[in-house]
């Protein structure tokens, strides 16, 4: 394998890992801050926890859809190579 091909593969993998982490962290943080805001406004103590888990579920859903799309693209490329 050429050195350029290896570097491209490494950078592609790093970009994929970055996308996964951003897709997981951003919804969790946004929902957590919304929960903190609601807890202050409504003088409660449970919205932060609830919305944190809602954000985590949204992040997992986003990662699942991305992984499904990537896996579908990879399997399509392998089928094209065989034909």
C-alpha positions as CSV (number, residue, x, y, z in Angstrom):
1,X,0.0,0.0,0.0
2,X,1.2,3.5,-0.8
3,X,2.1,5.9,1.9
4,X,-0.4,8.4,0.6
5,X,-3.2,5.8,0.7
6,X,-2.4,5.0,4.3
7,X,-2.4,8.6,5.4
8,X,-5.7,9.2,3.6
9,X,-7.2,6.2,5.5
10,X,-5.9,7.5,8.9
11,X,-7.3,11.0,8.3
12,X,-10.6,9.6,7.2
13,X,-10.8,7.5,10.3
14,X,-9.9,10.5,12.5
15,X,-12.6,12.6,10.8
16,X,-15.1,9.8,11.4
17,X,-14.2,9.6,15.1
18,X,-14.5,13.4,15.4
19,X,-18.0,13.3,13.7
20,X,-19.2,10.6,16.1
21,X,-18.0,12.5,19.2
22,X,-19.5,15.8,18.0
23,X,-22.8,14.1,17.2
24,X,-22.9,12.6,20.7
25,X,-21.6,15.6,22.8
26,X,-23.5,18.5,21.3
27,X,-27.1,17.3,21.9
28,X,-26.2,16.2,25.4
29,X,-24.6,19.6,26.3
30,X,-27.4,21.6,24.7
31,X,-30.1,19.6,26.5
32,X,-28.2,19.8,29.8
33,X,-28.0,23.6,29.5
34,X,-31.7,23.8,28.6
35,X,-32.4,21.7,31.7
36,X,-30.3,24.0,33.9
37,X,-32.1,27.0,32.5
38,X,-35.5,25.4,33.2
39,X,-34.5,24.3,36.7
40,X,-33.6,27.9,37.5
41,X,-36.7,29.4,36.0
42,X,-39.1,26.9,37.4
43,X,-37.3,26.4,40.7
44,X,-37.1,22.6,40.2
45,X,-34.2,20.1,40.3
46,X,-35.1,17.3,37.8
47,X,-35.1,18.9,34.3
48,X,-31.4,18.8,33.9
49,X,-31.2,15.1,34.5
50,X,-34.2,14.3,32.2
51,X,-33.0,16.5,29.4
52,X,-29.4,15.2,29.7
53,X,-30.8,11.7,29.0
54,X,-32.9,13.0,26.2
55,X,-29.8,14.6,24.7
56,X,-27.9,11.3,25.1
57,X,-30.7,9.4,23.3
58,X,-30.7,12.0,20.5
59,X,-26.9,11.6,20.2
60,X,-27.1,7.8,20.0
61,X,-29.8,8.1,17.4
62,X,-27.7,10.4,15.3
63,X,-24.7,8.1,15.6
64,X,-26.8,5.1,14.7
65,X,-28.1,6.8,11.6
66,X,-24.6,7.9,10.6
67,X,-23.1,4.5,11.2
68,X,-25.9,2.8,9.2
69,X,-25.3,5.2,6.3
70,X,-21.6,4.6,6.4
71,X,-22.0,0.8,6.5
72,X,-24.5,1.0,3.6
73,X,-22.0,3.0,1.6
74,X,-19.1,0.7,2.4
75,X,-21.1,-2.4,1.5
76,X,-22.1,-0.8,-1.8
77,X,-18.5,0.0,-2.6
78,X,-17.5,-3.6,-2.0
79,X,-20.3,-4.9,-4.2
80,X,-19.1,-2.6,-7.0
81,X,-15.6,-3.9,-6.7
82,X,-16.7,-7.5,-7.0
83,X,-18.7,-6.8,-10.2
